[in-house]
Each structure stands twice: as C-alpha cells, then as structure tokens.
Amino acid sequence: MSNRTRALISVMIGNTIFGFSFIFSKLALQITLPSVMIAVRFLMAFAALNLIAFFGRKIMVSDGEGGRRPLVEFSLKGKPLGSVLLLALFQPILYFLCESYGIVYTSAAFAGTIIAVIPVAGIIFDVVIMHSRVRARQVICAVLSAVGVAITTIGAVGMRSSLLGLVILLGAVCAGALFYVFSKKSGEHFNALEQTYVMFAAGSLVYAVFALVQCRGRYDELIFSALAEPRFILPVLYLAILSSVVAFIFLNYGTVRVTVSEAAIFANLTTVISIVAGVVFLHETFTPFQIAGALIIIGSVYVANRTKGGSTQKQQNT
C-alpha cells in the first residue's frame, strides 16, 4: 500500500468518525449547554493525550534494526511553534466558535450547506498558500460534493438564513479549510500526536474559560450535575476520545502526506455518515434527496482521488 493510499484512508477514517459525532452531540446536549459539552470534551481529550504521551514514551519497542525506541515519539522542545499554534487557532478554536454561532443565526440545514464549501475553500488556499497544482477534476468534484450536501437539505424543516449568520459560517469555512493547510505545514516539524496535543491544549483552555464565564452562578445546575449524569458522560467520552483524539490524529497524519485539495474533499463525507447514522441509530427518515445527495458526495470524493498518476501523486509516494 502506497503512502498516498494510507494517507487517504486515514483522512477518510477521521471524517467517518466525525460523522457519528452528531448523534453523540445530540445526546449530550439534552443535558447541558453546548459550551459545557465542548469544554468537557476538549478537557477529556487533552487528558487522554497527556496519558498517551506520558506512557507512550515509557514503553520501549523494537526499532526493527536491533535497537529499542519509545512506542510514541513526542517532543515539543526546540520545535517552531508558529505553524502548529495557527493550526490550533483555526481548528478547534475559530472553527467551533464560528460554526456554533453561525447555527444560532441560521438553521442547522443552512449551516450544513455552507460548511460543505470547505473543500472548495481548501482548493483555493491550496493554490494560493501552498502553491499546489490543482486538476480541473478536483475543482469540479469539490463543487459537486457541496451540491450533494445542499441536495440533502432540500425539504429540511426550519431552513432559515441571515446575513450575519452567513458571514459567521463563512468564517467557519475559512477556518476549516485553513486547518488542512496548517496541518500540512506544521507536519513538517511535528508528528500527528504532537499536532493534536497542541490543538487540544489550546482548545481546552479557551473553551473551559468560555464555559465558566457563560455558566457563572449556575455551576451546580449546568456543570456539576452534567458531570454526574451518565447520559452526558458516555456521549462525551466518544466525542473526546474517538471524535477528538483518534479522528484528529488520523487527519493530521493523512493531511501531511497528500495535498490540501485531496484531503479537504473528504470533509463532506461526514454528511453522508451522519445521515446514515441518524437513520440506523435514531430512526430518522432517509429521504430520496438525502440518497441522491449522498451518492453525489461519495461519487465526487471517489472521482477526485481515484487516479494515481500525475506529478503530485508521484511525489506523495516517494
């Protein structure tokens, strides 16, 4: 299996895990505020990353050449932090803020349609910032995948929009696309675990403060009671461990090894997974528009990445 294939599979796995996160977010949000859920999620994820970094460095394994090496390579010492701090700024800080408040001023269906433009923005940033060559097929498929997401929202209840909400959501689109750019840039100096560690160190700090400020005077009701409720803790464990630690490690690993354009188009797979998960686990309705949109998204992702020829792919396999 080539490096590029492994990378694309990693990106696909990461976005598949994200697709199931909507179910667990719905369950957790029945108990408390979004800010509390996000803060607890990030704090749990950061704690898990510290355990992985600490114990992973203590466990020694064979290096295949007769020597021994730590199971996990982790060190931030002496490395340039600029690009990885920008990575953390765009994802999770700005992306989650813009997405959350964008939904406040629009509807979930409208927000999902706008967020689907991330692959298109990813192509623009790939050309402008990374100076990559992008094939016409990638552009067409990115646009088609966004169209596929839009089709899944046809007939959605409560479809509404506003100019302020649109502007905020476009901020989320830019942040989401720039995540792929700076994941690739910071990947020149940091491995996937180190990138994810910095992301959630920053995210847990920002959102813990945000939750404390928003809940002041109601800590018992909104925070401590939620922490004592299994219906909150179990979904957040999924969000923290799988949808945060595991998913972002896969994404950061894969994004370094393919172009930004190739990685970003997988973002819309989360829509397909969330629809299927809703039908299977929450018994939601699977409409013909959703079927059509899902097929367009899957087809676009496949066509955009199916060939191995071309200079970019050859470089990724070396």
C-alpha angles and dihedrals in degrees: 000000000000125000089248093053092049090048094051091048089051092052090047092050091049093052092044090057089050089054092063092047093081091067093051092044090055091052094048093046090060086072107042148348124305092243091056092047092050093045093050090044093053095043091051091047092050091049090051091049090052090053091049092048094045101045095032091062091049095054112081123204135177116278092209092248100078095274136097131245136176115273088233126037108214130157132133094179116123095359124127105257098190100091095040092049089052087050089055091046093055096038123055101358107049096026095054093043094050094043094048096047093039089061090050090062097037135022129278090247093052091044091052091052093051094044087055088072090074093099090054091049088046090058091049093051091043090059098038101040105021095034090223125163110242124200120230088237091061091053093048092047093048090053091045092051089054089049088051091056091048091052091054089060096053108123093014113158116249097013104177139151142186135191093245091049091049092051092049092048091050085056088056090049092053092045092048092050093044088054089068091047096051094039086061094043096047089044088074089073106017132054122229094266093050092048092049091046093056091044093056095039088060094039095050092050095048097044096042089057091044092052093046092051094046094047099042111143091017102064094126093050100041106027115020095040090050092050089055093051117091090202086065102036098050096053091043090052088060091047092047102041105029105020093041114025101028098034095049093045088055091046095047091047093050099040093059091058102047134041121277089246092055094048098042096057089065089066092085092058086080088071092056093046093047091051093049092044091050091052095046101040106022097032092234121167118270104212127198089246090056091050091050093046093048092051091050092050094048092045092049093051092048096048093045092056106025100100125073096195127099133070096277094056093045090053091050091055095052 
